[in-house]
Amino acid sequence: MLYNLFEFLEQQYQFPGASVFQYISFRSAMAIIFSMGFSMIFGKKIINYLRSQQIGENIRDLGLDGQKQKEGTPTMGGVIIIFSTIFPVLLLDKI
């Protein structure tokens, strides 16, 4: 999406620096930065939401040290990884 926007700005208004979006290396670096930023900003909020919905681990008592500490840990943390991958790809992809 941003690729198309900056391509339009470059063609219509000769917007300085807009041509940098043509390079895949720049877009991939920006995707990494956006991905890290998204996971750092929204990760804690998603974990708190999952805890409020009581989506967590059920721990069986096997007598292992430190096992009870994991009780209540959200099991859907992969949601953060999926969202932090999909959003930058859709934002910076050449569609």
N, CA, C and O atoms as a CHARMM CRD file, in Angstrom:
* protein
*
  380
    1    1 MET  N      0.81100  -1.19000   0.00000 PROA 1      0.00000
    2    1 MET  CA     0.00000   0.00000   0.00000 PROA 1      0.00000
    3    1 MET  C      0.86200   1.26500   0.00000 PROA 1      0.00000
    4    1 MET  O      0.62200   2.19200  -0.77400 PROA 1      0.00000
    5    2 LEU  N      1.85400   1.28800   0.86700 PROA 2      0.00000
    6    2 LEU  CA     2.71900   2.46800   0.89700 PROA 2      0.00000
    7    2 LEU  C      3.53800   2.59000  -0.37700 PROA 2      0.00000
    8    2 LEU  O      3.87700   3.69600  -0.79900 PROA 2      0.00000
    9    3 TYR  N      3.86100   1.44600  -0.99800 PROA 3      0.00000
   10    3 TYR  CA     4.60200   1.46900  -2.25500 PROA 3      0.00000
   11    3 TYR  C      3.80100   2.23800  -3.30400 PROA 3      0.00000
   12    3 TYR  O      4.34400   3.10400  -3.99000 PROA 3      0.00000
   13    4 ASN  N      2.52000   1.92500  -3.42600 PROA 4      0.00000
   14    4 ASN  CA     1.67100   2.60100  -4.41200 PROA 4      0.00000
   15    4 ASN  C      1.49700   4.08000  -4.08500 PROA 4      0.00000
   16    4 ASN  O      1.47700   4.91900  -4.98600 PROA 4      0.00000
   17    5 LEU  N      1.37300   4.39700  -2.81600 PROA 5      0.00000
   18    5 LEU  CA     1.22900   5.79200  -2.41100 PROA 5      0.00000
   19    5 LEU  C      2.46800   6.59900  -2.77400 PROA 5      0.00000
   20    5 LEU  O      2.35900   7.68300  -3.34800 PROA 5      0.00000
   21    6 PHE  N      3.63800   6.07800  -2.44500 PROA 6      0.00000
   22    6 PHE  CA     4.86400   6.82400  -2.73200 PROA 6      0.00000
   23    6 PHE  C      5.19600   6.84000  -4.22300 PROA 6      0.00000
   24    6 PHE  O      5.82800   7.78000  -4.70400 PROA 6      0.00000
   25    7 GLU  N      4.77900   5.81800  -4.95200 PROA 7      0.00000
   26    7 GLU  CA     4.95400   5.83400  -6.40400 PROA 7      0.00000
   27    7 GLU  C      4.09200   6.94400  -7.01900 PROA 7      0.00000
   28    7 GLU  O      4.53600   7.65100  -7.92400 PROA 7      0.00000
   29    8 PHE  N      2.87500   7.08800  -6.52800 PROA 8      0.00000
   30    8 PHE  CA     1.99400   8.16300  -6.98500 PROA 8      0.00000
   31    8 PHE  C      2.57500   9.53200  -6.64000 PROA 8      0.00000
   32    8 PHE  O      2.57800  10.43700  -7.47500 PROA 8      0.00000
   33    9 LEU  N      3.06600   9.68300  -5.41200 PROA 9      0.00000
   34    9 LEU  CA     3.64200  10.96300  -4.99700 PROA 9      0.00000
   35    9 LEU  C      4.87200  11.31800  -5.82100 PROA 9      0.00000
   36    9 LEU  O      5.10700  12.48800  -6.12400 PROA 9      0.00000
   37   10 GLU  N      5.65300  10.31100  -6.18100 PROA 10     0.00000
   38   10 GLU  CA     6.84600  10.57500  -6.98500 PROA 10     0.00000
   39   10 GLU  C      6.46700  10.98900  -8.40800 PROA 10     0.00000
   40   10 GLU  O      7.07500  11.89900  -8.97200 PROA 10     0.00000
   41   11 GLN  N      5.47800  10.33200  -8.98200 PROA 11     0.00000
   42   11 GLN  CA     5.08800  10.63800 -10.35600 PROA 11     0.00000
   43   11 GLN  C      4.36900  11.97900 -10.46600 PROA 11     0.00000
   44   11 GLN  O      4.59800  12.73000 -11.41400 PROA 11     0.00000
   45   12 GLN  N      3.51800  12.27800  -9.52200 PROA 12     0.00000
   46   12 GLN  CA     2.69900  13.48200  -9.60900 PROA 12     0.00000
   47   12 GLN  C      3.39800  14.72900  -9.07900 PROA 12     0.00000
   48   12 GLN  O      3.30000  15.80300  -9.67300 PROA 12     0.00000
   49   13 TYR  N      4.09100  14.58700  -7.97900 PROA 13     0.00000
   50   13 TYR  CA     4.61900  15.76100  -7.28300 PROA 13     0.00000
   51   13 TYR  C      6.14200  15.76200  -7.13900 PROA 13     0.00000
   52   13 TYR  O      6.69200  16.66400  -6.50700 PROA 13     0.00000
   53   14 GLN  N      6.83000  14.77800  -7.70500 PROA 14     0.00000
   54   14 GLN  CA     8.28200  14.63800  -7.56400 PROA 14     0.00000
   55   14 GLN  C      8.69100  14.73200  -6.09100 PROA 14     0.00000
   56   14 GLN  O      9.62400  15.44900  -5.72800 PROA 14     0.00000
   57   15 PHE  N      7.97700  14.00000  -5.27300 PROA 15     0.00000
   58   15 PHE  CA     8.19300  13.97400  -3.82900 PROA 15     0.00000
   59   15 PHE  C      9.60000  13.45400  -3.53500 PROA 15     0.00000
   60   15 PHE  O      9.93700  12.34700  -3.95400 PROA 15     0.00000
   61   16 PRO  N     10.42600  14.22000  -2.82700 PROA 16     0.00000
   62   16 PRO  CA    11.81500  13.78300  -2.58700 PROA 16     0.00000
   63   16 PRO  C     11.87400  12.55900  -1.66400 PROA 16     0.00000
   64   16 PRO  O     11.21500  12.51100  -0.62600 PROA 16     0.00000
   65   17 GLY  N     12.66300  11.59600  -2.06100 PROA 17     0.00000
   66   17 GLY  CA    12.84800  10.39600  -1.26000 PROA 17     0.00000
   67   17 GLY  C     11.82100   9.31500  -1.48700 PROA 17     0.00000
   68   17 GLY  O     11.91600   8.24500  -0.88700 PROA 17     0.00000
   69   18 ALA  N     10.84100   9.56000  -2.33600 PROA 18     0.00000
   70   18 ALA  CA     9.78800   8.57000  -2.55800 PROA 18     0.00000
   71   18 ALA  C     10.27800   7.38400  -3.37200 PROA 18     0.00000
   72   18 ALA  O      9.69300   6.30400  -3.30000 PROA 18     0.00000
   73   19 SER  N     11.33000   7.56700  -4.13600 PROA 19     0.00000
   74   19 SER  CA    11.81900   6.47400  -4.98200 PROA 19     0.00000
   75   19 SER  C     12.51200   5.38100  -4.17500 PROA 19     0.00000
   76   19 SER  O     12.79800   4.31100  -4.71200 PROA 19     0.00000
   77   20 VAL  N     12.78300   5.62400  -2.92100 PROA 20     0.00000
   78   20 VAL  CA    13.45600   4.62800  -2.08900 PROA 20     0.00000
   79   20 VAL  C     12.55800   3.40200  -1.87400 PROA 20     0.00000
   80   20 VAL  O     13.06500   2.32200  -1.57100 PROA 20     0.00000
   81   21 PHE  N     11.24800   3.54900  -2.02500 PROA 21     0.00000
   82   21 PHE  CA    10.32600   2.42800  -1.86100 PROA 21     0.00000
   83   21 PHE  C     10.40200   1.44200  -3.01600 PROA 21     0.00000
   84   21 PHE  O      9.80400   0.36900  -2.93500 PROA 21     0.00000
   85   22 GLN  N     11.11000   1.76500  -4.07800 PROA 22     0.00000
   86   22 GLN  CA    11.28500   0.83200  -5.18700 PROA 22     0.00000
   87   22 GLN  C     12.23500  -0.29700  -4.81800 PROA 22     0.00000
   88   22 GLN  O     12.18100  -1.36600  -5.42600 PROA 22     0.00000
   89   23 TYR  N     13.08800  -0.08900  -3.85300 PROA 23     0.00000
   90   23 TYR  CA    14.10100  -1.07600  -3.48000 PROA 23     0.00000
   91   23 TYR  C     13.53900  -2.06800  -2.46800 PROA 23     0.00000
   92   23 TYR  O     13.01200  -1.68800  -1.42300 PROA 23     0.00000
   93   24 ILE  N     13.66500  -3.34700  -2.80800 PROA 24     0.00000
   94   24 ILE  CA    13.16600  -4.39500  -1.92200 PROA 24     0.00000
   95   24 ILE  C     13.93000  -4.42900  -0.60000 PROA 24     0.00000
   96   24 ILE  O     13.36700  -4.78500   0.43400 PROA 24     0.00000
   97   25 SER  N     15.19800  -4.06200  -0.63200 PROA 25     0.00000
   98   25 SER  CA    15.98500  -4.07200   0.60300 PROA 25     0.00000
   99   25 SER  C     15.46400  -3.02600   1.58700 PROA 25     0.00000
  100   25 SER  O     15.43100  -3.27400   2.79300 PROA 25     0.00000
  101   26 PHE  N     15.05900  -1.86500   1.08500 PROA 26     0.00000
  102   26 PHE  CA    14.50600  -0.83600   1.96100 PROA 26     0.00000
  103   26 PHE  C     13.16800  -1.29300   2.53500 PROA 26     0.00000
  104   26 PHE  O     12.90900  -1.13300   3.72800 PROA 26     0.00000
  105   27 ARG  N     12.32000  -1.86200   1.67600 PROA 27     0.00000
  106   27 ARG  CA    11.00800  -2.30500   2.14600 PROA 27     0.00000
  107   27 ARG  C     11.12500  -3.44900   3.14200 PROA 27     0.00000
  108   27 ARG  O     10.34600  -3.51800   4.09300 PROA 27     0.00000
  109   28 SER  N     12.08200  -4.34500   2.94200 PROA 28     0.00000
  110   28 SER  CA    12.24400  -5.44200   3.90000 PROA 28     0.00000
  111   28 SER  C     12.79200  -4.93600   5.23200 PROA 28     0.00000
  112   28 SER  O     12.38600  -5.42100   6.28900 PROA 28     0.00000
  113   29 ALA  N     13.69900  -3.97800   5.19400 PROA 29     0.00000
  114   29 ALA  CA    14.20300  -3.39400   6.44200 PROA 29     0.00000
  115   29 ALA  C     13.08700  -2.66000   7.18600 PROA 29     0.00000
  116   29 ALA  O     12.98700  -2.75100   8.40900 PROA 29     0.00000
  117   30 MET  N     12.25800  -1.93900   6.45300 PROA 30     0.00000
  118   30 MET  CA    11.13000  -1.24700   7.08500 PROA 30     0.00000
  119   30 MET  C     10.12500  -2.24500   7.65200 PROA 30     0.00000
  120   30 MET  O      9.53600  -1.99600   8.70400 PROA 30     0.00000
  121   31 ALA  N      9.92200  -3.37200   6.96800 PROA 31     0.00000
  122   31 ALA  CA     9.01200  -4.39900   7.47200 PROA 31     0.00000
  123   31 ALA  C      9.52000  -4.97100   8.79000 PROA 31     0.00000
  124   31 ALA  O      8.73400  -5.22800   9.70200 PROA 31     0.00000
  125   32 ILE  N     10.82600  -5.16900   8.89100 PROA 32     0.00000
  126   32 ILE  CA    11.40500  -5.66900  10.14300 PROA 32     0.00000
  127   32 ILE  C     11.20400  -4.65200  11.26300 PROA 32     0.00000
  128   32 ILE  O     10.84800  -5.01800  12.38300 PROA 32     0.00000
  129   33 ILE  N     11.43000  -3.38500  10.96000 PROA 33     0.00000
  130   33 ILE  CA    11.27000  -2.33400  11.97300 PROA 33     0.00000
  131   33 ILE  C      9.81200  -2.21700  12.40700 PROA 33     0.00000
  132   33 ILE  O      9.52900  -2.12200  13.60100 PROA 33     0.00000
  133   34 PHE  N      8.87900  -2.22500  11.44200 PROA 34     0.00000
  134   34 PHE  CA     7.45600  -2.15300  11.78200 PROA 34     0.00000
  135   34 PHE  C      7.02000  -3.37900  12.58300 PROA 34     0.00000
  136   34 PHE  O      6.22300  -3.26600  13.51400 PROA 34     0.00000
  137   35 SER  N      7.54100  -4.54300  12.21900 PROA 35     0.00000
  138   35 SER  CA     7.18800  -5.77000  12.91400 PROA 35     0.00000
  139   35 SER  C      7.63700  -5.72800  14.37500 PROA 35     0.00000
  140   35 SER  O      6.87400  -6.07200  15.27800 PROA 35     0.00000
  141   36 MET  N      8.86700  -5.30900  14.59200 PROA 36     0.00000
  142   36 MET  CA     9.36700  -5.20400  15.96300 PROA 36     0.00000
  143   36 MET  C      8.58600  -4.15600  16.75300 PROA 36     0.00000
  144   36 MET  O      8.24100  -4.37500  17.91400 PROA 36     0.00000
  145   37 GLY  N      8.31300  -3.02800  16.12500 PROA 37     0.00000
  146   37 GLY  CA     7.55400  -1.98100  16.79500 PROA 37     0.00000
  147   37 GLY  C      6.15600  -2.43100  17.16300 PROA 37     0.00000
  148   37 GLY  O      5.68300  -2.17300  18.26900 PROA 37     0.00000
  149   38 PHE  N      5.49000  -3.11200  16.22600 PROA 38     0.00000
  150   38 PHE  CA     4.14000  -3.59800  16.49900 PROA 38     0.00000
  151   38 PHE  C      4.13300  -4.58300  17.66000 PROA 38     0.00000
  152   38 PHE  O      3.30100  -4.48400  18.56200 PROA 38     0.00000
  153   39 SER  N      5.06600  -5.53600  17.63500 PROA 39     0.00000
  154   39 SER  CA     5.07900  -6.53300  18.70100 PROA 39     0.00000
  155   39 SER  C      5.44000  -5.91900  20.05200 PROA 39     0.00000
  156   39 SER  O      4.95100  -6.37700  21.08500 PROA 39     0.00000
  157   40 MET  N      6.28000  -4.89800  20.06000 PROA 40     0.00000
  158   40 MET  CA     6.64700  -4.26500  21.32600 PROA 40     0.00000
  159   40 MET  C      5.52300  -3.37500  21.85400 PROA 40     0.00000
  160   40 MET  O      5.31400  -3.29500  23.06500 PROA 40     0.00000
  161   41 ILE  N      4.80300  -2.70800  20.95800 PROA 41     0.00000
  162   41 ILE  CA     3.73900  -1.80400  21.39700 PROA 41     0.00000
  163   41 ILE  C      2.48200  -2.56900  21.79100 PROA 41     0.00000
  164   41 ILE  O      1.90100  -2.31500  22.84600 PROA 41     0.00000
  165   42 PHE  N      2.06200  -3.51000  20.94000 PROA 42     0.00000
  166   42 PHE  CA     0.79000  -4.18900  21.16700 PROA 42     0.00000
  167   42 PHE  C      0.92500  -5.53700  21.86500 PROA 42     0.00000
  168   42 PHE  O     -0.08600  -6.12200  22.25400 PROA 42     0.00000
  169   43 GLY  N      2.13600  -6.04200  22.03200 PROA 43     0.00000
  170   43 GLY  CA     2.32600  -7.35300  22.64600 PROA 43     0.00000
  171   43 GLY  C      1.79000  -7.43200  24.05900 PROA 43     0.00000
  172   43 GLY  O      1.07100  -8.37100  24.39900 PROA 43     0.00000
  173   44 LYS  N      2.12800  -6.46700  24.87900 PROA 44     0.00000
  174   44 LYS  CA     1.67400  -6.46700  26.27700 PROA 44     0.00000
  175   44 LYS  C      0.14900  -6.33900  26.35700 PROA 44     0.00000
  176   44 LYS  O     -0.48800  -6.96100  27.20700 PROA 44     0.00000
  177   45 LYS  N     -0.43000  -5.52500  25.46400 PROA 45     0.00000
  178   45 LYS  CA    -1.88600  -5.35800  25.47200 PROA 45     0.00000
  179   45 LYS  C     -2.58800  -6.65100  25.07600 PROA 45     0.00000
  180   45 LYS  O     -3.62100  -6.99900  25.64800 PROA 45     0.00000
  181   46 ILE  N     -2.03100  -7.36200  24.10300 PROA 46     0.00000
  182   46 ILE  CA    -2.62300  -8.63100  23.67900 PROA 46     0.00000
  183   46 ILE  C     -2.51200  -9.67000  24.79100 PROA 46     0.00000
  184   46 ILE  O     -3.45800 -10.41800  25.03800 PROA 46     0.00000
  185   47 ILE  N     -1.36900  -9.72100  25.45900 PROA 47     0.00000
  186   47 ILE  CA    -1.18900 -10.66800  26.56800 PROA 47     0.00000
  187   47 ILE  C     -2.15900 -10.35600  27.70000 PROA 47     0.00000
  188   47 ILE  O     -2.75400 -11.27200  28.26700 PROA 47     0.00000
  189   48 ASN  N     -2.33000  -9.08000  28.04100 PROA 48     0.00000
  190   48 ASN  CA    -3.28500  -8.70900  29.09400 PROA 48     0.00000
  191   48 ASN  C     -4.71000  -9.06300  28.69500 PROA 48     0.00000
  192   48 ASN  O     -5.49900  -9.50100  29.53300 PROA 48     0.00000
  193   49 TYR  N     -5.04700  -8.87600  27.41800 PROA 49     0.00000
  194   49 TYR  CA    -6.38600  -9.24100  26.94200 PROA 49     0.00000
  195   49 TYR  C     -6.59700 -10.75000  27.04800 PROA 49     0.00000
  196   49 TYR  O     -7.65700 -11.19800  27.48600 PROA 49     0.00000
  197   50 LEU  N     -5.60200 -11.53200  26.65200 PROA 50     0.00000
  198   50 LEU  CA    -5.72400 -12.98600  26.74400 PROA 50     0.00000
  199   50 LEU  C     -5.85600 -13.43400  28.19500 PROA 50     0.00000
  200   50 LEU  O     -6.59600 -14.37300  28.49000 PROA 50     0.00000
  201   51 ARG  N     -5.14600 -12.77300  29.09700 PROA 51     0.00000
  202   51 ARG  CA    -5.28100 -13.10600  30.52300 PROA 51     0.00000
  203   51 ARG  C     -6.66600 -12.74900  31.04100 PROA 51     0.00000
  204   51 ARG  O     -7.23200 -13.48700  31.84800 PROA 51     0.00000
  205   52 SER  N     -7.22500 -11.61700  30.58600 PROA 52     0.00000
  206   52 SER  CA    -8.56100 -11.22600  31.04600 PROA 52     0.00000
  207   52 SER  C     -9.63300 -12.18100  30.52600 PROA 52     0.00000
  208   52 SER  O    -10.67400 -12.34900  31.16100 PROA 52     0.00000
  209   53 GLN  N     -9.38700 -12.80200  29.38200 PROA 53     0.00000
  210   53 GLN  CA   -10.32000 -13.78600  28.83800 PROA 53     0.00000
  211   53 GLN  C    -10.05300 -15.19100  29.38400 PROA 53     0.00000
  212   53 GLN  O    -10.71600 -16.15200  28.99500 PROA 53     0.00000
  213   54 GLN  N     -9.08600 -15.30100  30.27900 PROA 54     0.00000
  214   54 GLN  CA    -8.68900 -16.54500  30.94200 PROA 54     0.00000
  215   54 GLN  C     -8.28500 -17.62000  29.93300 PROA 54     0.00000
  216   54 GLN  O     -8.63900 -18.79000  30.07600 PROA 54     0.00000
  217   55 ILE  N     -7.53900 -17.19800  28.91200 PROA 55     0.00000
  218   55 ILE  CA    -6.97600 -18.13800  27.94300 PROA 55     0.00000
  219   55 ILE  C     -5.55500 -18.41300  28.41100 PROA 55     0.00000
  220   55 ILE  O     -4.63000 -17.66800  28.08700 PROA 55     0.00000
  221   56 GLY  N     -5.39100 -19.47500  29.16500 PROA 56     0.00000
  222   56 GLY  CA    -4.07600 -19.74600  29.73500 PROA 56     0.00000
  223   56 GLY  C     -3.80300 -21.22800  29.86900 PROA 56     0.00000
  224   56 GLY  O     -4.65700 -22.06500  29.57700 PROA 56     0.00000
  225   57 GLU  N     -2.60800 -21.53500  30.31100 PROA 57     0.00000
  226   57 GLU  CA    -2.17200 -22.91500  30.48500 PROA 57     0.00000
  227   57 GLU  C     -2.82200 -23.53400  31.71600 PROA 57     0.00000
  228   57 GLU  O     -2.94300 -22.89100  32.75900 PROA 57     0.00000
  229   58 ASN  N     -3.23000 -24.77100  31.58400 PROA 58     0.00000
  230   58 ASN  CA    -3.63200 -25.57900  32.73200 PROA 58     0.00000
  231   58 ASN  C     -2.47200 -26.51500  33.03300 PROA 58     0.00000
  232   58 ASN  O     -2.08300 -27.32700  32.19400 PROA 58     0.00000
  233   59 ILE  N     -1.93100 -26.39800  34.22300 PROA 59     0.00000
  234   59 ILE  CA    -0.74000 -27.15200  34.59600 PROA 59     0.00000
  235   59 ILE  C     -1.13200 -28.34400  35.46100 PROA 59     0.00000
  236   59 ILE  O     -1.82500 -28.19700  36.46800 PROA 59     0.00000
  237   60 ARG  N     -0.67700 -29.52300  35.05100 PROA 60     0.00000
  238   60 ARG  CA    -0.86700 -30.71800  35.87900 PROA 60     0.00000
  239   60 ARG  C      0.25400 -30.77000  36.91100 PROA 60     0.00000
  240   60 ARG  O      1.38100 -30.35300  36.64400 PROA 60     0.00000
  241   61 ASP  N     -0.06500 -31.27600  38.06500 PROA 61     0.00000
  242   61 ASP  CA     0.93900 -31.37100  39.12600 PROA 61     0.00000
  243   61 ASP  C      1.77200 -32.62900  38.92100 PROA 61     0.00000
  244   61 ASP  O      1.34700 -33.73200  39.26600 PROA 61     0.00000
  245   62 LEU  N      2.95200 -32.45400  38.36000 PROA 62     0.00000
  246   62 LEU  CA     3.87100 -33.57400  38.14700 PROA 62     0.00000
  247   62 LEU  C      5.03900 -33.52500  39.12100 PROA 62     0.00000
  248   62 LEU  O      5.92500 -34.37800  39.07800 PROA 62     0.00000
  249   63 GLY  N      5.04200 -32.53500  39.99000 PROA 63     0.00000
  250   63 GLY  CA     6.09100 -32.42100  40.98400 PROA 63     0.00000
  251   63 GLY  C      7.37300 -31.79200  40.46500 PROA 63     0.00000
  252   63 GLY  O      8.41100 -31.89600  41.11800 PROA 63     0.00000
  253   64 LEU  N      7.33000 -31.15700  39.33300 PROA 64     0.00000
  254   64 LEU  CA     8.52200 -30.52300  38.77300 PROA 64     0.00000
  255   64 LEU  C      8.69800 -29.12800  39.35400 PROA 64     0.00000
  256   64 LEU  O      7.72800 -28.39900  39.56300 PROA 64     0.00000
  257   65 ASP  N      9.95900 -28.76600  39.61200 PROA 65     0.00000
  258   65 ASP  CA    10.25300 -27.44400  40.16100 PROA 65     0.00000
  259   65 ASP  C      9.95200 -26.36800  39.12400 PROA 65     0.00000
  260   65 ASP  O     10.32100 -26.50900  37.95800 PROA 65     0.00000
  261   66 GLY  N      9.30000 -25.32000  39.53300 PROA 66     0.00000
  262   66 GLY  CA     9.03500 -24.18300  38.65700 PROA 66     0.00000
  263   66 GLY  C      7.87500 -24.38600  37.70300 PROA 66     0.00000
  264   66 GLY  O      7.57000 -23.50400  36.90000 PROA 66     0.00000
  265   67 GLN  N      7.22600 -25.53400  37.77900 PROA 67     0.00000
  266   67 GLN  CA     6.14000 -25.80100  36.84200 PROA 67     0.00000
  267   67 GLN  C      4.89400 -24.97900  37.17700 PROA 67     0.00000
  268   67 GLN  O      4.18700 -24.53700  36.27100 PROA 67     0.00000
  269   68 LYS  N      4.62500 -24.77500  38.43300 PROA 68     0.00000
  270   68 LYS  CA     3.44500 -24.01000  38.84400 PROA 68     0.00000
  271   68 LYS  C      3.57000 -22.52800  38.49200 PROA 68     0.00000
  272   68 LYS  O      2.56100 -21.82500  38.42900 PROA 68     0.00000
  273   69 GLN  N      4.78300 -22.04700  38.26400 PROA 69     0.00000
  274   69 GLN  CA     4.96500 -20.64600  37.88500 PROA 69     0.00000
  275   69 GLN  C      4.37600 -20.36300  36.51500 PROA 69     0.00000
  276   69 GLN  O      4.01900 -19.22100  36.22700 PROA 69     0.00000
  277   70 LYS  N      4.26400 -21.37100  35.66700 PROA 70     0.00000
  278   70 LYS  CA     3.76400 -21.19300  34.30800 PROA 70     0.00000
  279   70 LYS  C      2.24100 -21.19300  34.24900 PROA 70     0.00000
  280   70 LYS  O      1.66700 -20.95900  33.18500 PROA 70     0.00000
  281   71 GLU  N      1.58000 -21.45100  35.37200 PROA 71     0.00000
  282   71 GLU  CA     0.12600 -21.51100  35.36500 PROA 71     0.00000
  283   71 GLU  C     -0.45800 -20.13500  35.04300 PROA 71     0.00000
  284   71 GLU  O     -0.05100 -19.12900  35.62300 PROA 71     0.00000
  285   72 GLY  N     -1.40000 -20.10300  34.12700 PROA 72     0.00000
  286   72 GLY  CA    -2.02700 -18.85700  33.71400 PROA 72     0.00000
  287   72 GLY  C     -1.31200 -18.15200  32.58300 PROA 72     0.00000
  288   72 GLY  O     -1.75900 -17.09200  32.14500 PROA 72     0.00000
  289   73 THR  N     -0.20600 -18.71200  32.09100 PROA 73     0.00000
  290   73 THR  CA     0.50700 -18.11200  30.96500 PROA 73     0.00000
  291   73 THR  C     -0.35700 -18.23700  29.71700 PROA 73     0.00000
  292   73 THR  O     -0.81400 -19.33700  29.40600 PROA 73     0.00000
  293   74 PRO  N     -0.59500 -17.14900  28.99400 PROA 74     0.00000
  294   74 PRO  CA    -1.42200 -17.23300  27.78200 PROA 74     0.00000
  295   74 PRO  C     -0.81800 -18.19200  26.75900 PROA 74     0.00000
  296   74 PRO  O      0.39200 -18.20300  26.53300 PROA 74     0.00000
  297   75 THR  N     -1.69300 -19.00100  26.14200 PROA 75     0.00000
  298   75 THR  CA    -1.22600 -20.00700  25.19400 PROA 75     0.00000
  299   75 THR  C     -1.27400 -19.52000  23.75400 PROA 75     0.00000
  300   75 THR  O     -0.75600 -20.19900  22.86700 PROA 75     0.00000
  301   76 MET  N     -1.86700 -18.38600  23.49700 PROA 76     0.00000
  302   76 MET  CA    -2.01400 -17.90900  22.12800 PROA 76     0.00000
  303   76 MET  C     -1.08100 -16.74500  21.83600 PROA 76     0.00000
  304   76 MET  O     -1.47500 -15.79100  21.16500 PROA 76     0.00000
  305   77 GLY  N      0.13600 -16.80700  22.32500 PROA 77     0.00000
  306   77 GLY  CA     1.11900 -15.76300  22.05600 PROA 77     0.00000
  307   77 GLY  C      1.52700 -15.69900  20.59900 PROA 77     0.00000
  308   77 GLY  O      2.08400 -14.69600  20.15400 PROA 77     0.00000
  309   78 GLY  N      1.25500 -16.76200  19.84700 PROA 78     0.00000
  310   78 GLY  CA     1.53700 -16.76800  18.41600 PROA 78     0.00000
  311   78 GLY  C      0.71600 -15.75000  17.65500 PROA 78     0.00000
  312   78 GLY  O      1.06300 -15.38200  16.53300 PROA 78     0.00000
  313   79 VAL  N     -0.37200 -15.29100  18.25600 PROA 79     0.00000
  314   79 VAL  CA    -1.19400 -14.25000  17.63700 PROA 79     0.00000
  315   79 VAL  C     -0.36200 -12.99000  17.43500 PROA 79     0.00000
  316   79 VAL  O     -0.50700 -12.30800  16.42100 PROA 79     0.00000
  317   80 ILE  N      0.49100 -12.68000  18.37600 PROA 80     0.00000
  318   80 ILE  CA     1.37100 -11.51100  18.26800 PROA 80     0.00000
  319   80 ILE  C      2.31200 -11.68200  17.08400 PROA 80     0.00000
  320   80 ILE  O      2.53300 -10.74000  16.32400 PROA 80     0.00000
  321   81 ILE  N      2.86100 -12.86900  16.92500 PROA 81     0.00000
  322   81 ILE  CA     3.78600 -13.13000  15.82000 PROA 81     0.00000
  323   81 ILE  C      3.06700 -13.02800  14.48400 PROA 81     0.00000
  324   81 ILE  O      3.59600 -12.44600  13.53700 PROA 81     0.00000
  325   82 ILE  N      1.87200 -13.58700  14.39900 PROA 82     0.00000
  326   82 ILE  CA     1.12300 -13.55400  13.14100 PROA 82     0.00000
  327   82 ILE  C      0.77300 -12.12400  12.76600 PROA 82     0.00000
  328   82 ILE  O      0.99200 -11.71600  11.62500 PROA 82     0.00000
  329   83 PHE  N      0.23000 -11.35100  13.71000 PROA 83     0.00000
  330   83 PHE  CA    -0.13700  -9.96600  13.40700 PROA 83     0.00000
  331   83 PHE  C      1.08000  -9.10700  13.09100 PROA 83     0.00000
  332   83 PHE  O      1.03000  -8.25300  12.20600 PROA 83     0.00000
  333   84 SER  N      2.16900  -9.33200  13.81400 PROA 84     0.00000
  334   84 SER  CA     3.35400  -8.51000  13.55700 PROA 84     0.00000
  335   84 SER  C      4.05700  -8.91400  12.26800 PROA 84     0.00000
  336   84 SER  O      4.98400  -8.22800  11.83900 PROA 84     0.00000
  337   85 THR  N      3.64400  -9.99900  11.64900 PROA 85     0.00000
  338   85 THR  CA     4.15100 -10.37700  10.33100 PROA 85     0.00000
  339   85 THR  C      3.22100  -9.90700   9.22400 PROA 85     0.00000
  340   85 THR  O      3.68100  -9.39200   8.20500 PROA 85     0.00000
  341   86 ILE  N      1.92300 -10.07800   9.41100 PROA 86     0.00000
  342   86 ILE  CA     0.95500  -9.76100   8.35500 PROA 86     0.00000
  343   86 ILE  C      0.83700  -8.26100   8.11800 PROA 86     0.00000
  344   86 ILE  O      0.82700  -7.83100   6.96400 PROA 86     0.00000
  345   87 PHE  N      0.74700  -7.45300   9.16200 PROA 87     0.00000
  346   87 PHE  CA     0.55200  -6.01400   8.98300 PROA 87     0.00000
  347   87 PHE  C      1.68300  -5.33400   8.21500 PROA 87     0.00000
  348   87 PHE  O      1.39600  -4.58800   7.28000 PROA 87     0.00000
  349   88 PRO  N      2.94600  -5.55100   8.55800 PROA 88     0.00000
  350   88 PRO  CA     4.01000  -4.91600   7.76500 PROA 88     0.00000
  351   88 PRO  C      4.06100  -5.40900   6.31800 PROA 88     0.00000
  352   88 PRO  O      4.37000  -4.63900   5.40900 PROA 88     0.00000
  353   89 VAL  N      3.76000  -6.68600   6.10700 PROA 89     0.00000
  354   89 VAL  CA     3.76900  -7.20400   4.73600 PROA 89     0.00000
  355   89 VAL  C      2.68900  -6.52200   3.90900 PROA 89     0.00000
  356   89 VAL  O      2.94600  -6.09900   2.78100 PROA 89     0.00000
  357   90 LEU  N      1.49000  -6.41100   4.45400 PROA 90     0.00000
  358   90 LEU  CA     0.41500  -5.74600   3.71800 PROA 90     0.00000
  359   90 LEU  C      0.68300  -4.25600   3.54000 PROA 90     0.00000
  360   90 LEU  O      0.29800  -3.66700   2.52900 PROA 90     0.00000
  361   91 LEU  N      1.33200  -3.65800   4.50800 PROA 91     0.00000
  362   91 LEU  CA     1.60600  -2.22800   4.45000 PROA 91     0.00000
  363   91 LEU  C      2.69600  -1.89200   3.44000 PROA 91     0.00000
  364   91 LEU  O      2.60700  -0.87200   2.75700 PROA 91     0.00000
  365   92 LEU  N      3.71600  -2.72600   3.33500 PROA 92     0.00000
  366   92 LEU  CA     4.88400  -2.40200   2.51500 PROA 92     0.00000
  367   92 LEU  C      4.99900  -3.22900   1.24000 PROA 92     0.00000
  368   92 LEU  O      5.97000  -3.07800   0.49700 PROA 92     0.00000
  369   93 ASP  N      4.03800  -4.09000   0.97400 PROA 93     0.00000
  370   93 ASP  CA     4.10400  -4.95800  -0.18900 PROA 93     0.00000
  371   93 ASP  C      3.81400  -4.19600  -1.47800 PROA 93     0.00000
  372   93 ASP  O      3.05800  -3.22500  -1.49100 PROA 93     0.00000
  373   94 LYS  N      4.43200  -4.65800  -2.55200 PROA 94     0.00000
  374   94 LYS  CA     4.17600  -4.10700  -3.88700 PROA 94     0.00000
  375   94 LYS  C      3.02000  -4.91100  -4.48100 PROA 94     0.00000
  376   94 LYS  O      3.23400  -5.94700  -5.11200 PROA 94     0.00000
  377   95 ILE  N      1.81400  -4.43400  -4.27800 PROA 95     0.00000
  378   95 ILE  CA     0.60500  -5.15700  -4.69100 PROA 95     0.00000
  379   95 ILE  C      0.31500  -4.90100  -6.15400 PROA 95     0.00000
  380   95 ILE  O     -0.66400  -5.42200  -6.69000 PROA 95     0.00000
